[in-house]
Amino acid sequence: MRPNETFFYVKNRRTHQDMESLTRYYLPLIGPLGLSLYAYLVSFQDDGEKGHLFSDILSYLNVGMSDFEKSLATLTAVYLVDFSQLETGHYRLVLHSPLTASSFFEHQVLANLLTRRLGETKVERLKPAPLVPAKSLNQPLSSIFRQVDSVYFKPKKALPEDFDLDHFKQLMARDNLRFDKESDDILELFRFSEKTQKTWYETYQLAKETAVGQVISTKRLFSTLQAQPVSNQAFSEAENSLIRWANRRDPIGFLADIKQARQAVVTNSERQLVKQLTQLGLLDGVINVAVFYTFQKLDSANLNEKYALKLANDLSYQKIASAEAAIIYLRGERSKSGDAKNDQVKPKAASSNVPEWSKESYRTEATPEELERLEALRRRMLGDKEVE
């Protein structure tokens, strides 16, 4: 977009300036330049009769192209302007009236943005008072206009794109989930939904899967966007077993499996360490692989905090978002450090003897015998002795 390019308004799409709503509710979001730009567009709009140059706006408002573009983008984000490019190469502006006070605060995202900017106390003073219950004396259209059907249709409010937070919270209450920082989390959930084009319900399902200790983790939610598909052919039989195991168990359950095979139990400090790893934004499968490789590197009944954090920090920095990607990355790191022989597992013959517990359809509870096999798998990947 350049200053000498042309834009058009649209016929019969005139709107009005509700300066009270603009000043009270939108100004903190769009800033003084955004308000001035919107006022200019409303004041000089026509019916698409002719083209206008962007340079006219720059000259009138005495701003540069960069500031103009930022302010225009903000106006589109808060639904005051629709901005698009026609096949001819020209641009089109469609203006929208600001929401009324009640409609603005019914819009969950806009209301939360305003709260974030001004604080709850100031926003509460801006909200319209709720109506006291009273008997309605309204008349249906059919009683006044005879040609209208007798059914009374209540006008439906048309709000800009919003996130159905009410239903989202109802499901959270049902599943005993809670926000970490509600105002920030709501905006991040909306951003995720908008970026992925997922419905509020699809977003909820992913938020539930990536929650940490019944707390919504938007950081882990966004980590799901980084996952890249990896072919199983890239892995040995034992690595595929580890992948299935890591993807099936939550981190505490995975750690408990390893500890049980060593006649040990998960300690409080290990639980805190797992919580730290989730706070890095790592998904369960990635954490489980990091835990497995930590035990592989340092043969002990307890999880080594320093080494586990080192691996987790590396995986987080590399934006690793799946067990498969974690194995490939850690395998490469071991190769660089000369430990590849400990991490690689030679492929077996076509007749697989993958333990039953590693199969997808198998139950997650492990018997003592199965845990012995699990430990054998760890030793086989470690290469410290042969397992029959």
C-alpha positions as CSV (number, residue, x, y, z in Angstrom):
1,M,0.0,0.0,0.0
2,R,1.4,3.4,-1.1
3,P,0.3,7.0,-0.6
4,N,-0.5,7.4,-4.3
5,E,-2.9,4.4,-4.4
6,T,-6.6,4.7,-4.5
7,F,-9.4,3.6,-2.2
8,F,-13.2,3.7,-2.5
9,Y,-16.1,3.8,-0.1
10,V,-19.2,1.7,-0.7
11,K,-22.6,3.0,-1.9
12,N,-25.4,3.3,0.7
13,R,-23.0,2.2,3.5
14,R,-22.9,5.5,5.4
15,T,-22.4,5.3,9.1
16,H,-22.5,7.8,11.9
17,Q,-20.1,9.0,14.6
18,D,-21.2,8.0,18.1
19,M,-18.6,10.2,19.8
20,E,-19.7,9.1,23.3
21,S,-19.1,5.4,22.6
22,L,-16.0,6.2,20.6
23,T,-14.5,8.3,23.4
24,R,-15.6,6.2,26.4
25,Y,-15.0,2.7,25.1
26,Y,-12.9,2.7,21.9
27,L,-10.4,5.5,22.5
28,P,-8.4,3.5,25.1
29,L,-8.1,0.7,22.5
30,I,-7.5,2.7,19.2
31,G,-5.6,5.7,20.6
32,P,-5.9,9.4,19.6
33,L,-4.7,8.8,16.0
34,G,-7.1,5.9,15.5
35,L,-10.0,8.1,16.7
36,S,-8.9,10.9,14.4
37,L,-8.6,8.5,11.4
38,Y,-12.1,7.1,12.0
39,A,-13.6,10.5,12.4
40,Y,-11.9,11.6,9.1
41,L,-13.3,8.5,7.2
42,V,-16.8,9.0,8.5
43,S,-16.8,12.7,7.8
44,F,-15.5,12.4,4.2
45,Q,-17.2,9.2,3.2
46,D,-19.3,9.2,0.0
47,D,-21.3,6.6,-1.9
48,G,-18.4,5.2,-3.8
49,E,-18.7,7.9,-6.4
50,K,-15.0,8.4,-6.9
51,G,-11.7,7.2,-5.8
52,H,-9.6,8.8,-3.0
53,L,-5.9,8.9,-2.5
54,F,-4.3,7.7,0.8
55,S,-2.1,10.7,0.5
56,D,-5.2,12.9,1.1
57,I,-5.6,11.3,4.6
58,L,-1.8,11.6,5.3
59,S,-1.9,15.3,4.5
60,Y,-5.1,16.1,6.4
61,L,-4.0,14.3,9.6
62,N,-0.3,15.2,9.2
63,V,0.9,11.6,9.7
64,G,3.3,9.3,8.0
65,M,2.3,6.2,6.0
66,S,3.6,3.8,8.7
67,D,1.5,5.4,11.5
68,F,-1.5,5.5,9.2
69,E,-1.2,1.8,8.4
70,K,-0.9,0.9,12.1
71,S,-4.0,2.9,13.0
72,L,-6.0,1.5,10.1
73,A,-5.1,-2.0,11.2
74,T,-6.3,-1.2,14.7
75,L,-9.6,0.0,13.4
76,T,-10.1,-3.2,11.5
77,A,-9.2,-5.2,14.6
78,V,-12.0,-3.6,16.7
79,Y,-14.5,-4.0,13.8
80,L,-14.9,-0.3,13.0
81,V,-13.5,-0.7,9.5
82,D,-13.4,-3.4,6.9
83,F,-10.4,-3.0,4.6
84,S,-10.0,-5.1,1.4
85,Q,-8.4,-5.0,-2.0
86,L,-10.4,-5.3,-5.2
87,E,-9.3,-7.3,-8.3
88,T,-8.6,-4.0,-10.0
89,G,-5.9,-3.3,-7.4
90,H,-7.8,-0.5,-5.8
91,Y,-8.7,-0.7,-2.1
92,R,-12.2,-0.6,-0.4
93,L,-13.2,0.8,2.9
94,V,-16.5,-0.2,4.6
95,L,-17.2,1.7,7.8
96,H,-19.1,0.4,10.8
97,S,-20.8,2.3,13.6
98,P,-19.4,1.8,17.1
99,L,-21.2,-0.6,19.4
100,T,-23.6,0.8,22.0
101,A,-22.5,0.5,25.6
102,S,-24.5,-2.6,26.3
103,S,-23.4,-4.3,23.1
104,F,-19.8,-3.4,23.7
105,F,-19.7,-5.1,27.2
106,E,-21.5,-8.1,25.8
107,H,-18.6,-8.6,23.5
108,Q,-16.3,-10.6,25.7
109,V,-13.0,-9.8,23.9
110,L,-13.5,-6.1,23.5
111,A,-14.7,-5.8,27.2
112,N,-11.6,-7.7,28.4
113,L,-9.3,-5.6,26.3
114,L,-10.8,-2.5,27.8
115,T,-10.4,-3.9,31.3
116,R,-6.8,-4.7,30.6
117,R,-6.2,-1.1,29.6
118,L,-8.1,0.7,32.3
119,G,-8.5,-1.7,35.2
120,E,-11.6,-3.3,36.6
121,T,-12.6,-0.3,38.8
122,K,-12.7,2.2,36.0
123,V,-14.5,-0.2,33.7
124,E,-17.2,-1.0,36.2
125,R,-18.0,2.8,36.3
126,L,-18.4,2.7,32.5
127,K,-20.8,-0.2,32.4
128,P,-24.5,0.6,32.0
129,A,-26.6,-0.3,35.0
130,P,-28.6,-3.6,34.7
131,L,-32.3,-3.2,34.1
132,V,-34.6,-3.8,37.1
133,P,-37.1,-6.6,36.3
134,A,-40.4,-5.2,35.1
135,K,-43.5,-6.3,33.3
136,S,-43.1,-5.7,29.5
137,L,-45.8,-3.5,27.9
138,N,-44.3,-3.9,24.4
139,Q,-46.6,-4.8,21.6
140,P,-45.8,-7.3,18.8
141,L,-45.5,-6.1,15.3
142,S,-48.7,-8.0,14.2
143,S,-50.8,-5.9,16.6
144,I,-49.8,-2.7,15.0
145,F,-49.1,-3.7,11.4
146,R,-51.8,-6.2,10.2
147,Q,-49.8,-7.5,7.3
148,V,-47.2,-8.9,9.6
149,D,-47.5,-12.6,10.7
150,S,-48.8,-13.0,14.3
151,V,-45.6,-14.6,15.4
152,Y,-43.5,-12.1,17.3
153,F,-39.8,-12.4,16.3
154,K,-37.4,-10.9,18.7
155,P,-34.7,-8.9,16.8
156,K,-31.4,-10.7,17.0
157,K,-28.4,-8.6,17.9
158,A,-25.6,-8.8,15.4
159,L,-22.3,-8.5,17.2
160,P,-19.0,-8.6,15.5
161,E,-17.0,-11.8,15.7
162,D,-16.7,-12.8,19.3
163,F,-15.6,-15.7,21.5
164,D,-18.4,-17.5,23.3
165,L,-16.9,-17.2,26.7
166,D,-20.1,-17.9,28.6
167,H,-20.3,-21.5,27.2
168,F,-16.5,-21.8,27.5
169,K,-16.7,-21.1,31.2
170,Q,-19.7,-23.5,31.7
171,L,-17.5,-26.3,30.3
172,M,-14.6,-25.2,32.5
173,A,-16.9,-25.4,35.6
174,R,-18.1,-28.9,34.5
175,D,-14.5,-30.1,34.1
176,N,-13.2,-28.3,37.2
177,L,-10.8,-26.1,35.1
178,R,-9.8,-22.6,36.0
179,F,-7.8,-19.7,34.5
180,D,-4.4,-18.7,35.6
181,K,-4.8,-15.0,34.7
182,E,-8.3,-14.7,33.4
183,S,-8.1,-11.4,31.5
184,D,-4.9,-12.4,29.8
185,D,-6.0,-16.0,29.2
186,I,-9.2,-14.9,27.5
187,L,-7.4,-12.7,25.0
188,E,-4.9,-15.5,24.3
189,L,-7.7,-18.0,23.8
190,F,-9.4,-15.6,21.3
191,R,-6.1,-15.0,19.5
192,F,-5.7,-18.8,19.2
193,S,-9.2,-19.3,17.9
194,E,-8.8,-16.4,15.4
195,K,-5.4,-17.7,14.2
196,T,-6.5,-21.3,13.8
197,Q,-10.1,-20.5,12.7
198,K,-11.3,-23.0,15.3
199,T,-14.7,-22.6,17.0
200,W,-14.8,-21.8,20.7
201,Y,-15.7,-25.5,21.4
202,E,-12.7,-26.8,19.4
203,T,-10.5,-24.4,21.2
204,Y,-11.9,-25.6,24.5
205,Q,-11.1,-29.2,23.7
206,L,-7.5,-28.3,23.0
207,A,-7.3,-26.1,26.1
208,K,-8.6,-28.9,28.2
209,E,-6.0,-31.4,26.8
210,T,-3.1,-29.0,27.4
211,A,-4.2,-27.7,30.9
212,V,-1.7,-28.1,33.7
213,G,-3.1,-29.3,37.1
214,Q,-6.7,-28.1,36.1
215,V,-5.3,-24.7,35.1
216,I,-5.6,-23.5,31.5
217,S,-2.2,-23.1,29.9
218,T,-2.3,-20.9,26.8
219,K,1.4,-21.3,26.4
220,R,1.0,-25.1,26.0
221,L,-2.1,-24.5,23.8
222,F,0.0,-22.5,21.3
223,S,2.7,-25.2,21.4
224,T,0.3,-27.4,19.6
225,L,0.7,-25.2,16.5
226,Q,4.4,-26.1,16.3
227,A,3.9,-29.8,15.9
228,Q,5.0,-31.2,12.6
229,P,4.2,-34.7,11.3
230,V,7.1,-37.1,11.3
231,S,7.1,-40.5,9.5
232,N,7.4,-43.6,11.7
233,Q,10.0,-44.9,9.3
234,A,12.5,-42.5,10.9
235,F,12.5,-44.5,14.1
236,S,13.7,-47.8,15.3
237,E,11.3,-50.3,16.9
238,A,12.2,-49.3,20.4
239,E,11.9,-45.6,19.6
240,N,8.4,-46.2,18.2
241,S,7.6,-48.0,21.5
242,L,8.8,-45.0,23.4
243,I,6.7,-42.7,21.2
244,R,3.5,-44.7,21.8
245,W,4.3,-44.8,25.6
246,A,5.1,-41.1,25.8
247,N,2.0,-40.0,23.9
248,R,-0.3,-42.2,26.0
249,R,0.7,-41.1,29.5
250,D,0.6,-37.8,31.3
251,P,4.1,-36.8,32.7
252,I,3.4,-37.9,36.3
253,G,2.0,-41.3,35.1
254,F,5.0,-41.7,32.8
255,L,7.4,-40.9,35.6
256,A,5.6,-43.3,37.9
257,D,6.0,-46.1,35.4
258,I,9.8,-45.6,35.3
259,K,10.0,-45.2,39.1
260,Q,7.9,-48.3,39.7
261,A,10.2,-50.4,37.5
262,R,13.0,-49.3,39.8
263,Q,11.0,-50.1,43.0
264,A,10.7,-46.3,43.7
265,V,7.9,-43.8,44.0
266,V,7.5,-40.3,42.6
267,T,8.7,-37.7,45.1
268,N,7.3,-34.2,45.8
269,S,10.4,-32.6,44.4
270,E,9.9,-34.6,41.2
271,R,6.3,-33.5,41.0
272,Q,7.4,-29.9,41.3
273,L,10.0,-30.5,38.6
274,V,7.3,-31.8,36.2
275,K,5.3,-28.7,36.9
276,Q,8.3,-26.6,36.0
277,L,8.6,-28.4,32.7
278,T,4.9,-27.8,31.9
279,Q,5.3,-24.1,32.7
280,L,7.9,-24.0,29.9
281,G,5.0,-24.7,27.5
282,L,6.2,-28.2,26.7
283,L,3.5,-30.7,25.7
284,D,3.2,-34.0,27.6
285,G,4.8,-36.2,25.0
286,V,7.9,-33.9,24.8
287,I,8.2,-33.9,28.6
288,N,8.0,-37.6,28.8
289,V,10.8,-38.0,26.2
290,A,13.0,-35.6,28.2
291,V,12.3,-37.6,31.4
292,F,13.2,-40.9,29.6
293,Y,16.4,-39.5,28.2
294,T,17.4,-38.1,31.6
295,F,17.1,-41.6,33.2
296,Q,18.9,-43.0,30.2
297,K,21.8,-40.6,30.6
298,L,22.0,-40.8,34.4
299,D,21.1,-44.2,35.7
300,S,19.4,-43.5,39.0
301,A,16.2,-44.3,40.9
302,N,15.5,-40.5,41.0
303,L,15.0,-38.0,38.2
304,N,18.0,-35.7,37.9
305,E,16.6,-32.1,38.1
306,K,19.5,-30.3,36.6
307,Y,19.8,-32.6,33.5
308,A,16.1,-32.8,33.0
309,L,15.8,-29.0,33.0
310,K,18.7,-28.7,30.6
311,L,17.0,-31.0,28.1
312,A,13.7,-29.3,28.6
313,N,15.1,-25.8,28.1
314,D,16.8,-27.0,24.8
315,L,13.5,-28.5,23.6
316,S,11.6,-25.4,24.5
317,Y,14.1,-23.1,22.8
318,Q,14.0,-25.3,19.7
319,K,10.1,-25.2,19.8
320,I,9.9,-29.0,19.8
321,A,6.2,-29.9,20.0
322,S,5.9,-33.7,19.7
323,A,7.5,-36.8,21.1
324,E,8.7,-37.7,17.6
325,A,10.4,-34.4,17.1
326,A,12.0,-34.6,20.6
327,I,13.5,-38.0,19.9
328,I,15.0,-36.8,16.5
329,Y,16.4,-33.7,18.1
330,L,17.9,-35.4,21.2
331,R,19.3,-38.2,18.9
332,G,21.1,-35.5,16.9
333,E,22.4,-33.8,20.0
334,R,23.8,-37.1,21.3
335,S,25.5,-37.7,17.9
336,K,27.3,-34.4,18.2
337,S,28.5,-35.2,21.7
338,G,29.6,-38.7,20.8
339,D,26.9,-40.5,22.6
340,A,25.0,-41.7,19.6
341,K,25.8,-45.3,20.2
342,N,23.8,-45.1,23.4
343,D,20.8,-43.6,21.8
344,Q,20.5,-45.6,18.6
345,V,18.7,-48.9,18.6
346,K,19.4,-51.3,15.7
347,P,16.2,-52.3,13.8
348,K,15.1,-55.8,14.5
349,A,13.9,-58.4,12.0
350,A,10.4,-58.2,10.5
351,S,9.0,-60.4,13.3
352,S,8.5,-57.8,16.0
353,N,8.7,-58.5,19.7
354,V,7.5,-55.0,20.7
355,P,6.2,-55.4,24.3
356,E,2.4,-55.7,24.6
357,W,2.2,-52.6,26.9
358,S,3.5,-50.4,24.1
359,K,0.7,-51.1,21.7
360,E,-2.0,-48.4,21.2
361,S,-4.9,-50.7,22.1
362,Y,-3.3,-51.9,25.3
363,R,-4.4,-50.7,28.8
364,T,-2.2,-48.1,30.5
365,E,-1.9,-49.9,33.9
366,A,1.3,-51.9,34.1
367,T,1.8,-55.2,35.9
368,P,5.2,-56.0,37.6
369,E,6.1,-58.3,34.7
370,E,5.4,-55.5,32.2
371,L,7.4,-53.0,34.2
372,E,10.4,-55.4,34.0
373,R,10.0,-55.4,30.3
374,L,9.8,-51.6,30.4
375,E,13.1,-51.4,32.2
376,A,14.6,-53.9,29.7
377,L,13.6,-51.5,26.9
378,R,15.3,-48.6,28.7
379,R,18.5,-50.7,29.1
380,R,18.3,-51.8,25.5
381,M,18.2,-48.1,24.4
382,L,20.9,-47.3,26.9
383,G,23.0,-50.2,25.5
384,D,24.4,-51.1,28.9
385,K,23.6,-54.8,28.5
386,E,21.8,-57.2,26.2
387,V,18.2,-58.1,26.9
388,E,16.8,-61.4,25.7
